Amino acid sequence: MGAVYGIGDLTVTRARQALEWATVAPITKQTALAAIDVAEEAGGQAPQLTGIDAVVVGLARELGAALVSNDRDHTHPAVQAVLDIDEYR
């Protein structure tokens, strides 16, 4: 979604058009459980994840996908130790 914000005059229609390439993954109870697993494995040194950050890491874990992010909560070393994170700037 971050790249969509750079479009300028963002409308719902323009945001949808910019994201047409994306595959929508369902957010389920398994997603929440995967997020909990990441948080537990990362331990007390990791930052507390917000709701949306938890959904993002949960989906990455659930789908076995690398998470590409510049969010400091995602790129924290404790999170990187338990989840495949590719940091971008």
Sequence and secondary structure as in RCSB ss.txt:
>XXXX:A:sequence
MGAVYGIGDLTVTRARQALEWATVAPITKQTALAAIDVAEEAGGQAPQLTGIDAVVVGLARELGAALVSNDRDHT
HPAVQAVLDIDEYR
>XXXX:A:secstr
 HHHHTTSS  HHHHHHHTTT       HHHHHHHHHHHHHH TTS    HHHHHHHHHHHHHT  EEE  HHHH
SHHHHTTS EEE  
